[in-house]
Amino acid sequence: MTAITQRAGAPATAMLGLGVHRPERLVTNDEICEVLDSSDEWIQTRSGIRTRRYAAEGESLLDMATVAAERALKASGVSAGDLSTVIFATSTHVQHTPAAAPILADRLGSRAAAFDVSAGCAGFCHALSVASDLVRGGNAGHVLVVGAERLSTFMDPTDRGTAFIFADGAGAAVVGPAEEPGIGPVAWGSDGSQSHVITQSMRCDELDPDHPLVVQMEGTAVFRWAPFAMADVAREAVAGAGLGLDDLDAFVPHQANLRITELLARQLKLPEGVAIARDVQDSGNTSAASVPLAIEAMVRDGEAKPGDTALLIAFGAGLSYAGQVVTIPPVVGP
């Protein structure tokens, strides 16, 4: 019997470039409280969020993703025609079929293999790992990874558990061969026993196009789980990369809640010199877009720079989680 031939890919991979898109519409806590029974002080105390961005009327999920993707391609020096795969992490594509990724690929002028990843707020880190493995396995040359959300479409503005938290935005990265490893082994998993904690669902006989599926979350349960469970995942990711916490330049957790970020950093006992992403204060929780948006914010503000070593960790609906150590790539922002 003739043996099946398998491909061999690049010995090392990295993010070659990163791009983001932040919608122009800035939404303050005071504006949120025009409908929500709350206050700016209460929101900041509970979440650390001061402002967030909402997509403009007529600005779709794919519109935002396209801008971020084009900026990632520019930052990486890779053309859309050189892409082998497009992976789109999102929870807010309005159609079950077709997926968002093939539509995005077409917008970019690519005929790459394209598929969506549904892992909630952990989607970008999941997709980043899959992209790295595709390149290392020889099944892709360059992979575009996108995390984008238009969560403002799926909010109940009167829900005190979610209305002030979630927001819109997009981030993208091009993954390809590298001379030195720039994406460490993934530490990931899930806890389906807590799948009820973050949901976006409705019975089929209740579907109404004028009332889309709203996000619901048990915030207290997430707060009790994330900082403690994710500390072990973060340590696993760092150890898997053959590094220690003192080798890190930056810590980029999913921007869920400032209190979760600060408690997680304390659990890890990060060295004093490690910069910590706090983009949630200005961007809110953008789910699958939050990690690339936070990287861009740190580079823009001078808290980190391309070439730095960063620990990424993300967690969300599922409950799903993923993290890895990466080298920060060149960044193109707004």
C-alpha positions as CSV (number, residue, x, y, z in Angstrom):
1,M,0.0,0.0,0.0
2,T,1.3,3.5,-0.9
3,A,1.8,5.7,2.1
4,I,-0.1,9.0,2.3
5,T,2.2,12.0,1.9
6,Q,1.9,14.8,4.5
7,R,3.1,18.4,4.3
8,A,5.8,19.9,6.4
9,G,5.6,23.6,7.1
10,A,7.6,26.4,8.6
11,P,9.6,25.6,11.7
12,A,8.6,28.8,13.4
13,T,5.7,31.3,13.1
14,A,4.9,34.8,14.3
15,M,2.4,37.6,13.9
16,L,3.8,39.6,11.0
17,G,1.5,42.6,11.4
18,L,-1.5,43.7,13.4
19,G,-4.3,46.2,12.5
20,V,-7.3,47.4,14.3
21,H,-10.4,49.5,13.7
22,R,-12.2,51.5,16.4
23,P,-15.5,53.0,15.4
24,E,-15.6,56.8,15.6
25,R,-18.8,57.0,17.8
26,L,-17.6,57.5,21.4
27,V,-20.3,56.5,24.0
28,T,-19.9,57.8,27.5
29,N,-21.3,56.4,30.7
30,D,-23.6,59.4,31.0
31,E,-25.1,58.5,27.6
32,I,-25.6,54.8,28.7
33,C,-27.3,56.1,31.8
34,E,-29.9,58.0,29.8
35,V,-31.6,54.6,29.5
36,L,-29.9,52.5,32.1
37,D,-30.8,53.0,35.7
38,S,-27.2,53.6,36.8
39,S,-24.5,56.3,37.1
40,D,-21.0,57.0,35.8
41,E,-19.6,56.4,39.3
42,W,-21.3,53.1,39.7
43,I,-20.2,51.9,36.2
44,Q,-16.6,52.9,36.8
45,T,-16.5,51.3,40.2
46,R,-18.0,48.0,38.9
47,S,-16.0,47.7,35.7
48,G,-13.4,50.5,35.3
49,I,-15.1,51.5,32.0
50,R,-15.3,55.2,31.2
51,T,-16.1,55.1,27.5
52,R,-16.7,52.6,24.7
53,R,-17.1,52.7,21.0
54,Y,-20.3,51.9,19.0
55,A,-20.4,51.3,15.3
56,A,-22.1,54.0,13.3
57,E,-25.5,53.4,11.7
58,G,-24.9,51.4,8.6
59,E,-21.4,50.3,9.7
60,S,-21.5,46.6,9.7
61,L,-19.4,43.9,11.4
62,L,-17.8,43.1,8.1
63,D,-17.1,46.8,7.4
64,M,-15.1,47.0,10.7
65,A,-13.4,43.7,10.0
66,T,-12.4,44.8,6.5
67,V,-10.6,47.9,7.8
68,A,-8.8,46.0,10.5
69,A,-7.8,43.3,8.0
70,E,-6.5,45.8,5.5
71,R,-4.4,47.5,8.2
72,A,-3.0,44.1,9.3
73,L,-2.0,43.3,5.7
74,K,-0.3,46.7,5.4
75,A,1.6,46.2,8.7
76,S,2.8,42.8,7.7
77,G,3.7,43.6,4.1
78,V,1.6,40.6,2.9
79,S,-0.9,41.0,0.1
80,A,-4.4,39.5,0.2
81,G,-3.5,37.3,-2.7
82,D,-0.8,35.6,-0.6
83,L,-3.3,34.5,2.1
84,S,-4.0,30.8,2.3
85,T,-6.6,31.0,5.1
86,V,-8.9,33.5,6.7
87,I,-10.1,32.8,10.3
88,F,-12.8,35.1,11.6
89,A,-13.5,35.0,15.4
90,T,-16.9,36.5,16.2
91,S,-20.2,36.0,18.1
92,T,-22.1,38.8,16.3
93,H,-22.2,37.8,12.6
94,V,-26.0,38.0,12.0
95,Q,-26.2,35.0,9.7
96,H,-25.6,31.4,10.7
97,T,-24.8,30.7,7.0
98,P,-22.8,31.8,5.2
99,A,-20.0,32.5,7.6
100,A,-18.4,35.9,7.8
101,A,-14.9,34.7,6.8
102,P,-15.6,33.9,3.1
103,I,-17.4,37.2,2.7
104,L,-14.4,39.1,4.3
105,A,-11.9,37.1,2.1
106,D,-13.9,38.2,-1.0
107,R,-13.9,41.8,0.1
108,L,-10.1,41.7,0.4
109,G,-9.8,40.1,-3.0
110,S,-8.8,36.6,-1.7
111,R,-9.9,33.1,-2.5
112,A,-8.3,31.7,0.6
113,A,-9.9,29.0,2.7
114,A,-12.1,30.8,5.1
115,F,-14.1,29.9,8.2
116,D,-15.4,31.4,11.5
117,V,-14.5,30.5,15.0
118,S,-17.1,30.8,17.8
119,A,-15.3,30.9,21.1
120,G,-16.8,34.1,22.5
121,C,-14.3,36.5,24.0
122,A,-11.5,33.8,23.7
123,G,-12.0,33.6,19.9
124,F,-9.0,35.6,18.8
125,C,-6.5,33.6,20.9
126,H,-8.2,30.3,19.7
127,A,-7.9,31.5,16.1
128,L,-4.3,32.6,16.6
129,S,-3.3,29.2,17.7
130,V,-5.0,27.4,14.8
131,A,-3.4,29.8,12.4
132,S,0.1,29.1,13.8
133,D,-0.5,25.4,13.6
134,L,-1.7,25.6,10.0
135,V,1.5,27.4,9.0
136,R,3.7,25.0,10.9
137,G,1.9,22.0,9.5
138,G,2.3,23.2,5.9
139,N,-1.4,23.6,5.2
140,A,-1.1,27.4,5.0
141,G,1.5,29.9,4.0
142,H,0.0,33.1,5.5
143,V,-3.2,33.2,7.6
144,L,-5.3,36.3,8.4
145,V,-6.8,36.1,11.9
146,V,-9.6,38.5,12.7
147,G,-11.5,39.2,15.9
148,A,-14.4,41.5,15.4
149,E,-17.7,42.3,17.2
150,R,-20.7,44.6,16.8
151,L,-22.1,43.9,20.2
152,S,-24.2,47.1,20.4
153,T,-26.7,45.3,18.1
154,F,-27.2,42.6,20.7
155,M,-27.6,44.7,23.9
156,D,-30.6,45.2,26.1
157,P,-30.0,48.8,27.1
158,T,-31.9,48.4,30.3
159,D,-29.9,45.3,31.5
160,R,-27.7,46.4,34.4
161,G,-25.5,43.3,33.9
162,T,-24.5,44.0,30.3
163,A,-25.6,47.3,28.9
164,F,-22.6,49.3,30.1
165,I,-20.0,46.5,29.4
166,F,-20.0,45.5,25.8
167,A,-18.9,47.5,22.7
168,D,-17.8,47.3,19.1
169,G,-14.5,47.1,17.3
170,A,-12.2,44.9,15.2
171,G,-8.6,43.6,15.3
172,A,-6.7,41.5,12.9
173,A,-3.2,39.9,12.5
174,V,-1.4,38.1,9.8
175,V,0.4,34.9,10.9
176,G,3.2,33.5,8.8
177,P,6.7,31.9,8.8
178,A,9.3,33.5,11.0
179,E,13.0,33.0,11.6
180,E,12.4,32.9,15.4
181,P,9.3,31.6,17.2
182,G,6.9,34.5,17.8
183,I,3.8,32.5,18.9
184,G,4.2,30.1,21.9
185,P,2.2,26.9,22.5
186,V,-1.4,27.5,23.4
187,A,-2.9,26.8,26.8
188,W,-6.6,26.3,26.3
189,G,-9.7,24.5,27.4
190,S,-13.3,24.9,28.4
191,D,-15.7,24.3,31.2
192,G,-19.1,23.5,29.7
193,S,-20.6,23.0,33.1
194,Q,-20.7,26.8,33.3
195,S,-22.1,27.3,29.8
196,H,-25.2,29.0,31.2
197,V,-23.1,31.9,32.6
198,I,-22.8,33.8,29.3
199,T,-25.4,33.2,26.7
200,Q,-26.9,34.6,23.5
201,S,-29.8,32.5,22.6
202,M,-33.6,32.3,22.0
203,R,-36.0,29.6,21.1
204,C,-36.6,29.2,17.3
205,D,-40.3,30.0,17.7
206,E,-39.4,33.3,19.5
207,L,-37.0,34.7,16.8
208,D,-37.9,38.2,15.7
209,P,-35.7,40.1,13.2
210,D,-36.6,43.4,15.1
211,H,-35.4,41.9,18.4
212,P,-32.0,40.1,17.8
213,L,-30.6,37.7,20.3
214,V,-29.4,39.7,23.3
215,V,-26.3,38.8,25.3
216,Q,-27.0,37.8,28.9
217,M,-24.3,37.3,31.6
218,E,-24.1,36.3,35.2
219,G,-21.4,38.8,36.0
220,T,-20.7,37.6,39.6
221,A,-20.1,34.0,38.4
222,V,-17.6,35.3,35.8
223,F,-15.8,37.4,38.3
224,R,-15.5,34.5,40.8
225,W,-14.1,32.2,38.1
226,A,-11.9,34.2,35.7
227,P,-9.1,35.7,37.8
228,F,-8.4,32.5,39.6
229,A,-8.8,29.9,36.9
230,M,-7.0,32.0,34.3
231,A,-4.0,32.5,36.6
232,D,-3.2,28.8,36.2
233,V,-3.8,29.0,32.4
234,A,-1.5,32.0,32.1
235,R,1.3,30.1,34.0
236,E,0.8,27.2,31.7
237,A,1.2,29.4,28.6
238,V,4.4,31.0,30.0
239,A,5.9,27.7,31.0
240,G,5.0,26.1,27.6
241,A,6.9,28.9,25.9
242,G,10.0,28.0,28.0
243,L,9.9,31.4,29.8
244,G,9.3,32.8,33.2
245,L,7.1,35.7,34.2
246,D,10.2,37.9,34.5
247,D,10.8,37.4,30.8
248,L,7.6,39.2,29.9
249,D,7.4,42.8,28.8
250,A,3.6,43.0,28.6
251,F,0.4,41.3,29.9
252,V,-2.6,41.5,27.6
253,P,-5.6,39.8,29.1
254,H,-9.1,39.9,27.6
255,Q,-10.5,43.3,28.4
256,A,-13.6,42.0,30.3
257,N,-13.5,44.2,33.4
258,L,-10.7,46.3,35.0
259,R,-11.3,44.6,38.4
260,I,-10.8,41.1,36.8
261,T,-7.6,42.3,35.0
262,E,-6.1,43.8,38.2
263,L,-7.0,40.7,40.4
264,L,-5.6,38.4,37.7
265,A,-2.3,40.4,37.7
266,R,-2.1,40.1,41.5
267,Q,-2.8,36.4,41.4
268,L,0.1,36.0,38.9
269,K,2.4,38.3,41.0
270,L,3.7,39.9,37.9
271,P,7.1,41.6,38.1
272,E,6.8,45.3,38.5
273,G,8.2,46.1,35.1
274,V,5.5,44.2,33.2
275,A,3.1,46.6,31.4
276,I,-0.6,45.6,31.8
277,A,-3.3,46.3,29.2
278,R,-6.1,48.4,30.5
279,D,-7.9,49.3,27.3
280,V,-11.2,48.3,28.8
281,Q,-11.4,51.7,30.4
282,D,-11.7,53.4,27.0
283,S,-13.0,50.7,24.7
284,G,-15.3,48.6,26.9
285,N,-15.5,44.8,26.4
286,T,-15.2,44.1,22.7
287,S,-15.2,40.3,23.1
288,A,-13.1,38.6,20.4
289,A,-11.7,42.0,19.3
290,S,-10.4,43.0,22.7
291,V,-7.0,41.4,22.7
292,P,-5.8,42.9,19.4
293,L,-7.3,46.3,20.3
294,A,-5.5,46.2,23.6
295,I,-2.2,45.4,21.9
296,E,-2.6,48.4,19.6
297,A,-3.5,50.7,22.5
298,M,-0.4,49.7,24.4
299,V,1.9,50.3,21.4
300,R,0.2,53.6,20.6
301,D,0.6,54.8,24.2
302,G,4.2,53.7,24.4
303,E,3.5,51.0,27.0
304,A,4.8,48.3,24.7
305,K,6.6,48.1,21.4
306,P,7.0,45.7,18.4
307,G,9.5,43.0,19.4
308,D,8.3,42.9,23.0
309,T,7.3,39.6,24.6
310,A,3.6,39.6,25.7
311,L,1.4,37.1,27.4
312,L,-2.1,36.9,25.9
313,I,-5.0,35.4,27.8
314,A,-8.7,35.4,26.9
315,F,-11.8,33.8,28.4
316,G,-15.5,34.0,27.7
317,A,-18.7,32.2,26.7
318,G,-18.5,28.4,26.8
319,L,-16.8,28.9,29.2
320,S,-13.8,28.8,26.9
321,Y,-10.3,30.1,27.4
322,A,-7.0,30.3,25.5
323,G,-3.7,32.0,25.9
324,Q,-0.2,32.1,24.5
325,V,3.0,34.1,24.7
326,V,3.7,36.1,21.6
327,T,6.1,38.6,20.1
328,I,4.3,41.9,19.5
329,P,4.3,42.6,15.7
330,P,4.3,45.9,13.8
331,V,1.0,47.6,14.3
332,V,-1.2,49.9,12.2
333,G,-4.1,51.6,14.0
334,P,-6.7,54.2,13.2
